Amino acid sequence: MATTKPDYKRYGFIPQRQQGLLLMRLRNRSGNLTAADLRKMAELAERFGTGEAHVTIRQGIEIPGVKEERFEEARQAILDAGLLPAVCGLRVRPVVACPGTATCPYGLVNTRALSDQLDRQYVGKDLPAKTKLAVSGCANACTKPQAHDIGFRGAAEPVIDQELCVKCGACVKRCPAAAMTLDDGGLAIDLDTCLSCGVCVTTCPKQALAYTQVGYHIYIGGKGGRYTNTGECIATFVAEEEVIPYLEAILAAYQELADKGERLSKVVARVGLATVKAKIADKLSG
């Protein structure tokens, strides 16, 4: 009688194309690893794998060549080392995040704080299908939040102090969206064109530009892979403290509307964005 194999993917292990071997995936929070973490991962690679490691596109570490019969031993070794196992299958996957205000000159929000919270509260949560989250600190969107099931992109809306503006035109030249104009009437911003990237504010030599609101634009229904889809922006300038309640509403709506195995992008395509947004609004108000 054949024995039932463990649910490898729940614990971040994936069967290789080579019979009897597993890929062991490790995650981290916000893409950050300490030197001690790296040494421990190297030890795991030598102890259980081939001595090699692969950096995944989602900021994880993948160790190939783990024998299936050593699965439980390897899984326990990850925990004993104080490392974080990855998560696969029909659940929330490890969060991808950029450095944000920690080091990036363009960062507008503390991406690390948010992505760490998302990791602790949601990674591994069972859902109708795999669900990928990404956090980006600015309009450059380095982590591709629009290509994830749920994406968060830092944004800051500028405002002009005409009394401080000396009409030098530096911001007009620097604006990547060509959303700023300067004429005899003074400086103006087309907020419909503005990317809320904050470049004008940091460029101004006279501090005539400031932020009126800073927060996250939230996207849903993005997807990569064979059949790509660009996510829809459903909320703008959501304050950091409001992101988690918003995410809770999105996930609750998704769980009610989705069939098993159906990604959020498919739900949006099937029932329509308006229906999904209405369900999210209902969850937020309830």
KESE-883240 format. One record per residue (C-alpha): residue number from 1; residue in one letter; chain; x negated, z, y. Coordinates in nm, 3 decimals. Last residue first. Layout:
residues N
PT/NUM/A/A/X/Z/Y
...
This chain:
residues 286
PT/286/G/A/1.899/0.825/4.613
PT/285/S/A/1.801/0.634/4.926
PT/284/L/A/1.476/0.511/4.774
PT/283/K/A/1.642/0.418/4.445
PT/282/D/A/1.910/0.217/4.625
PT/281/A/A/1.645/0.042/4.834
PT/280/I/A/1.461/-0.053/4.514
PT/279/K/A/1.783/-0.192/4.364
PT/278/A/A/1.850/-0.392/4.680
PT/277/K/A/1.494/-0.527/4.676
PT/276/V/A/1.532/-0.637/4.313
PT/275/T/A/1.864/-0.806/4.384
PT/274/A/A/1.727/-0.984/4.691
PT/273/L/A/1.420/-1.102/4.499
PT/272/G/A/1.631/-1.285/4.243
PT/271/V/A/1.762/-1.188/3.900
PT/270/R/A/1.546/-1.412/3.680
PT/269/A/A/1.249/-1.490/3.907
PT/268/V/A/1.217/-1.129/4.022
PT/267/V/A/1.238/-1.007/3.662
PT/266/K/A/0.978/-1.262/3.554
PT/265/S/A/0.735/-1.142/3.822
PT/264/L/A/0.795/-0.782/3.710
PT/263/R/A/0.673/-0.868/3.361
PT/262/E/A/0.923/-0.888/3.076
PT/261/G/A/0.801/-0.747/2.743
PT/260/K/A/1.119/-0.549/2.689
PT/259/D/A/1.391/-0.666/2.927
PT/258/A/A/1.360/-0.563/3.288
PT/257/L/A/1.628/-0.453/3.535
PT/256/E/A/1.644/-0.078/3.482
PT/255/Q/A/1.272/-0.026/3.426
PT/254/Y/A/1.188/-0.243/3.727
PT/253/A/A/1.419/-0.047/3.955
PT/252/A/A/1.260/0.280/3.846
PT/251/L/A/0.912/0.133/3.892
PT/250/I/A/0.989/0.009/4.242
PT/249/A/A/1.152/0.338/4.343
PT/248/E/A/0.856/0.540/4.217
PT/247/L/A/0.624/0.306/4.405
PT/246/Y/A/0.812/0.370/4.728
PT/245/P/A/0.800/0.746/4.673
PT/244/I/A/0.423/0.711/4.610
PT/243/V/A/0.359/0.498/4.919
PT/242/E/A/0.536/0.726/5.166
PT/241/E/A/0.242/0.961/5.227
PT/240/E/A/0.017/0.663/5.298
PT/239/A/A/0.254/0.525/5.561
PT/238/V/A/0.426/0.196/5.478
PT/237/F/A/0.315/-0.059/5.736
PT/236/T/A/0.517/-0.341/5.581
PT/235/A/A/0.761/-0.362/5.291
PT/234/I/A/0.878/-0.629/5.045
PT/233/C/A/0.581/-0.866/5.051
PT/232/E/A/0.639/-1.110/4.765
PT/231/G/A/0.376/-1.160/4.496
PT/230/T/A/0.209/-1.492/4.428
PT/229/N/A/0.262/-1.618/4.075
PT/228/T/A/0.026/-1.755/3.814
PT/227/Y/A/0.115/-1.894/3.475
PT/226/R/A/-0.185/-1.888/3.246
PT/225/G/A/-0.326/-1.567/3.392
PT/224/G/A/-0.256/-1.410/3.729
PT/223/K/A/0.059/-1.235/3.844
PT/222/G/A/0.232/-1.111/4.157
PT/221/G/A/0.583/-0.975/4.136
PT/220/I/A/0.569/-0.709/4.405
PT/219/Y/A/0.380/-0.670/4.731
PT/218/I/A/0.355/-0.365/4.957
PT/217/H/A/0.200/-0.379/5.305
PT/216/Y/A/0.025/-0.048/5.358
PT/215/G/A/-0.022/0.167/5.666
PT/214/V/A/-0.136/0.172/6.025
PT/213/Q/A/0.089/0.160/6.329
PT/212/T/A/0.034/0.106/6.700
PT/211/Y/A/-0.336/0.033/6.664
PT/210/A/A/-0.553/-0.012/6.972
PT/209/L/A/-0.675/-0.289/7.199
PT/208/A/A/-0.820/-0.244/7.547
PT/207/Q/A/-1.117/-0.060/7.399
PT/206/K/A/-1.343/-0.226/7.656
PT/205/P/A/-1.578/-0.417/7.422
PT/204/C/A/-1.287/-0.549/7.208
PT/203/T/A/-1.417/-0.656/6.866
PT/202/T/A/-1.303/-0.352/6.665
PT/201/V/A/-0.946/-0.390/6.790
PT/200/C/A/-0.942/-0.767/6.745
PT/199/V/A/-1.056/-0.737/6.383
PT/198/G/A/-0.773/-0.500/6.294
PT/197/C/A/-0.639/-0.714/6.007
PT/196/S/A/-0.273/-0.703/6.106
PT/195/L/A/-0.255/-1.069/5.999
PT/194/C/A/-0.101/-1.176/6.331
PT/193/T/A/0.113/-1.491/6.315
PT/192/D/A/0.451/-1.320/6.362
PT/191/L/A/0.282/-1.068/6.590
PT/190/D/A/0.188/-1.340/6.839
PT/189/I/A/-0.046/-1.138/7.059
PT/188/A/A/-0.084/-1.184/7.435
PT/187/L/A/-0.364/-1.137/7.689
PT/186/G/A/-0.293/-1.194/8.057
PT/185/G/A/-0.041/-1.395/8.256
PT/184/D/A/-0.311/-1.625/8.384
PT/183/D/A/-0.394/-1.717/8.026
PT/182/L/A/-0.527/-1.558/7.708
PT/181/T/A/-0.388/-1.618/7.362
PT/180/M/A/-0.411/-1.421/7.038
PT/179/A/A/-0.271/-1.517/6.696
PT/178/A/A/-0.550/-1.758/6.608
PT/177/A/A/-0.532/-1.609/6.256
PT/176/P/A/-0.902/-1.520/6.228
PT/175/C/A/-0.904/-1.356/6.575
PT/174/R/A/-1.266/-1.359/6.695
PT/173/K/A/-1.238/-1.611/6.978
PT/172/V/A/-0.922/-1.451/7.114
PT/171/C/A/-1.073/-1.104/7.075
PT/170/A/A/-1.377/-1.196/7.282
PT/169/G/A/-1.165/-1.356/7.556
PT/168/C/A/-1.329/-1.165/7.840
PT/167/K/A/-0.992/-1.097/8.001
PT/166/V/A/-1.101/-0.759/8.143
PT/165/C/A/-0.835/-0.570/7.942
PT/164/L/A/-0.814/-0.201/8.037
PT/163/E/A/-0.500/-0.239/8.248
PT/162/Q/A/-0.345/-0.476/7.993
PT/161/D/A/-0.351/-0.211/7.721
PT/160/I/A/-0.276/-0.433/7.423
PT/159/V/A/-0.122/-0.333/7.089
PT/158/P/A/-0.253/-0.404/6.739
PT/157/E/A/-0.071/-0.363/6.405
PT/156/A/A/-0.286/-0.220/6.126
PT/155/A/A/-0.263/-0.324/5.760
PT/154/G/A/-0.399/-0.202/5.427
PT/153/R/A/-0.275/-0.397/5.126
PT/152/F/A/-0.093/-0.245/4.829
PT/151/G/A/-0.009/-0.454/4.524
PT/150/I/A/0.247/-0.427/4.247
PT/149/D/A/0.263/-0.674/3.959
PT/148/H/A/-0.067/-0.808/4.084
PT/147/A/A/-0.171/-1.138/4.244
PT/146/Q/A/-0.068/-1.040/4.597
PT/145/P/A/-0.293/-0.732/4.571
PT/144/K/A/-0.595/-0.963/4.528
PT/143/T/A/-0.869/-0.696/4.510
PT/142/C/A/-1.054/-0.852/4.804
PT/141/A/A/-0.739/-0.859/5.017
PT/140/N/A/-0.921/-0.983/5.328
PT/139/A/A/-0.617/-0.843/5.511
PT/138/C/A/-0.748/-0.488/5.476
PT/137/G/A/-0.808/-0.191/5.247
PT/136/S/A/-0.692/-0.340/4.919
PT/135/V/A/-0.521/-0.150/4.638
PT/134/A/A/-0.426/-0.317/4.310
PT/133/L/A/-0.174/-0.229/4.039
PT/132/K/A/-0.116/-0.400/3.704
PT/131/T/A/0.190/-0.353/3.487
PT/130/K/A/0.197/-0.440/3.119
PT/129/A/A/0.553/-0.478/3.002
PT/128/P/A/0.874/-0.272/2.971
PT/127/L/A/0.689/0.038/3.094
PT/126/D/A/0.496/0.326/2.935
PT/125/K/A/0.283/0.522/3.183
PT/124/G/A/-0.085/0.492/3.089
PT/123/V/A/-0.209/0.492/3.447
PT/122/Y/A/0.063/0.644/3.664
PT/121/Q/A/-0.010/0.984/3.812
PT/120/R/A/-0.388/1.025/3.790
PT/119/D/A/-0.468/0.659/3.849
PT/118/L/A/-0.224/0.621/4.137
PT/117/Q/A/-0.370/0.931/4.303
PT/116/D/A/-0.723/0.796/4.269
PT/115/S/A/-0.605/0.461/4.406
PT/114/L/A/-0.453/0.628/4.712
PT/113/A/A/-0.751/0.845/4.800
PT/112/R/A/-0.995/0.563/4.734
PT/111/T/A/-0.806/0.317/4.949
PT/110/N/A/-0.843/0.526/5.263
PT/109/V/A/-0.704/0.272/5.507
PT/108/L/A/-0.825/0.015/5.761
PT/107/G/A/-1.140/-0.116/5.593
PT/106/Y/A/-1.310/-0.405/5.773
PT/105/P/A/-1.651/-0.241/5.810
PT/104/C/A/-1.635/-0.138/5.441
PT/103/T/A/-1.796/0.195/5.345
PT/102/A/A/-1.540/0.469/5.282
PT/101/T/A/-1.274/0.300/5.497
PT/100/G/A/-1.169/0.076/5.210
PT/99/P/A/-1.401/0.069/4.907
PT/98/C/A/-1.186/-0.184/4.714
PT/97/A/A/-0.941/-0.082/4.443
PT/96/V/A/-0.826/-0.189/4.095
PT/95/V/A/-0.594/0.050/3.910
PT/94/P/A/-0.616/0.089/3.533
PT/93/R/A/-0.311/-0.051/3.351
PT/92/V/A/0.045/0.080/3.365
PT/91/R/A/0.207/0.030/3.025
PT/90/L/A/0.292/-0.227/2.762
PT/89/G/A/-0.055/-0.265/2.608
PT/88/C/A/-0.392/-0.153/2.741
PT/87/V/A/-0.538/0.168/2.881
PT/86/A/A/-0.900/0.249/2.959
PT/85/P/A/-1.063/0.570/2.847
PT/84/L/A/-1.191/0.801/3.122
PT/83/L/A/-1.522/0.981/3.082
PT/82/G/A/-1.585/1.354/3.047
PT/81/A/A/-1.837/1.297/2.769
PT/80/D/A/-1.618/1.488/2.524
PT/79/L/A/-1.328/1.258/2.610
PT/78/I/A/-1.527/0.943/2.537
PT/77/A/A/-1.669/1.100/2.221
PT/76/Q/A/-1.316/1.173/2.100
PT/75/R/A/-1.226/0.806/2.119
PT/74/A/A/-1.549/0.708/1.944
PT/73/E/A/-1.485/0.947/1.654
PT/72/E/A/-1.125/0.833/1.623
PT/71/F/A/-1.228/0.466/1.621
PT/70/R/A/-1.524/0.501/1.386
PT/69/E/A/-1.350/0.328/1.094
PT/68/E/A/-1.273/0.038/1.324
PT/67/K/A/-1.640/-0.028/1.391
PT/66/V/A/-1.732/-0.049/1.760
PT/65/G/A/-1.908/-0.378/1.835
PT/64/P/A/-1.835/-0.427/2.203
PT/63/I/A/-1.848/-0.180/2.493
PT/62/E/A/-1.630/-0.274/2.791
PT/61/I/A/-1.674/-0.113/3.131
PT/60/G/A/-1.397/-0.134/3.389
PT/59/Q/A/-1.384/-0.281/3.738
PT/58/R/A/-1.082/-0.501/3.667
PT/57/I/A/-1.293/-0.814/3.617
PT/56/T/A/-1.462/-0.639/3.326
PT/55/V/A/-1.825/-0.524/3.328
PT/54/H/A/-1.968/-0.581/2.978
PT/53/A/A/-2.182/-0.334/2.788
PT/52/E/A/-2.464/-0.369/2.536
PT/51/G/A/-2.618/-0.132/2.284
PT/50/T/A/-2.428/-0.300/2.003
PT/49/G/A/-2.161/-0.036/1.980
PT/48/F/A/-2.105/0.323/1.870
PT/47/R/A/-2.418/0.523/1.953
PT/46/E/A/-2.600/0.273/2.175
PT/45/A/A/-2.292/0.184/2.379
PT/44/L/A/-2.186/0.550/2.394
PT/43/E/A/-2.530/0.649/2.527
PT/42/A/A/-2.513/0.376/2.791
PT/41/M/A/-2.173/0.506/2.895
PT/40/K/A/-2.314/0.856/2.932
PT/39/R/A/-2.599/0.724/3.148
PT/38/L/A/-2.354/0.533/3.367
PT/37/D/A/-2.137/0.840/3.416
PT/36/A/A/-2.443/1.046/3.515
PT/35/A/A/-2.537/0.784/3.776
PT/34/T/A/-2.188/0.825/3.915
PT/33/L/A/-1.920/0.559/3.881
PT/32/N/A/-1.674/0.431/4.140
PT/31/G/A/-1.434/0.140/4.096
PT/30/S/A/-1.152/0.336/4.257
PT/29/R/A/-1.124/0.569/3.957
PT/28/N/A/-1.301/0.467/3.640
PT/27/R/A/-1.200/0.296/3.319
PT/26/L/A/-1.362/0.267/2.979
PT/25/R/A/-1.293/-0.003/2.723
PT/24/M/A/-1.407/0.003/2.362
PT/23/L/A/-1.397/-0.342/2.203
PT/22/L/A/-1.326/-0.313/1.833
PT/21/L/A/-1.472/-0.450/1.512
PT/20/G/A/-1.319/-0.480/1.164
PT/19/Q/A/-1.283/-0.857/1.164
PT/18/Q/A/-1.474/-1.034/1.442
PT/17/R/A/-1.226/-1.167/1.697
PT/16/Q/A/-1.239/-0.821/1.846
PT/15/P/A/-0.959/-0.565/1.820
PT/14/I/A/-0.899/-0.392/2.155
PT/13/F/A/-0.955/-0.023/2.231
PT/12/G/A/-0.821/0.137/2.550
PT/11/Y/A/-0.635/0.430/2.395
PT/10/R/A/-0.289/0.273/2.395
PT/9/K/A/-0.451/-0.051/2.285
PT/8/Y/A/-0.565/0.092/1.952
PT/7/D/A/-0.217/0.185/1.834
PT/6/P/A/-0.355/0.317/1.506
PT/5/K/A/-0.347/0.102/1.192
PT/4/T/A/-0.074/0.151/0.935
PT/3/T/A/-0.215/0.173/0.584
PT/2/A/A/-0.145/-0.105/0.336
PT/1/M/A/0.000/0.000/0.000
